[in-house]
Amino acid sequence: MDRDEELLRGRVYGQEHDDPRPGPRPGRVYAELVGGPLDGLLLDVTERAVDERDSGVALETELGRHGAAGRSFYDPRPGDAARFDWSGDAP
């Protein structure tokens, strides 16, 4: 299995765990979250303009250090827009 096929098997951030189709959907653009509590999930960046993708994201998650009220920060990897690297958690 090549890397692209492996990514397509991933789950998408924000989809319910019991969603009958938890993986990527055709026609959408995704970035892989790398490191931190959301490691391995895919982030749908389809609706974000290309220049907005450069700014990074703060994602709500109960899996980080601050529990249900927390957020995890991910920044685009320089030179690799298909990956966002974890940069920390905040309440």
N, C-alpha and C positions, 0 to 999 in steps of 0.2 A: 504494500500500500504506500503510495507517495504522500508527501506532506499535505497537499491540497485535499486529498481524500480523507486524511486523518482529521484535518480541521472541520470538514463537513460533518464529521461524526460528533462534533462538540455541541454543547447546549448553548442557548442564547440568553444573555443577561436580560432579566425582566420577564421572561416567559415563566408561566406557572410550572412547577415540578411535575404536575400530572397532565400537562398539555399533551394531547395525543401526537403532536408533531413538535417536539422540543428543539429540533435542530434548525439549521439555516433554511431560509425559504428562497426559492428561485427569484431572481431579479433584485435581490437586496445586496448591499455591500457591508461586509463585516471586518472588524479588526479583532485580533486575538488579544485577550487580557493576559499579561505575563507577570507572574509573581503575586504575592499578597493573597488575601482571602478569596479572590475571584479568579485565581489562576486557572487558565484553560477555558474559561467561558468566552463566548464570542459576543462582541458588542456591535449592534446594528448601527452603522454610521451613515446609512443611506440618506437620511433627511438633513444631515449636516453638510454645509458647504465645505469645499476643499480647504479653504482658509480657516474655517472653524475647527476642523479636525486637528489643526496644528496647536490648538490651545489646551488640549487635554480635557479630562472629565472628572467630576466628583459623583460617584455612584453610591446610592443608599444601599447599605447592607447590614444585616445583623451578624454577619460572620466575622467582622473585623474586631479590633481591640475594644471598641466602644459599644458593642452590642447593638440592640435594635435602633438606637438613636444615631448610629455612626454612619460615616461615609468613608469610602476608600477612593484615593486619588490615583489616576492613571494618566500618563503622558505619552504622546506618540513617540515611538523610537526614531531617533534621527536616521534618516536614510531608509526607513522601513515602515511605511504608512500602514502596513497590515498588522502591526503589533503595537500595543500600548503597554508600557511598563509601569508597574506599581511604584508609587512614590511616597506612600504613607496613608495613615488613617487619621480621622479627626471626629470629634463628637458632633 
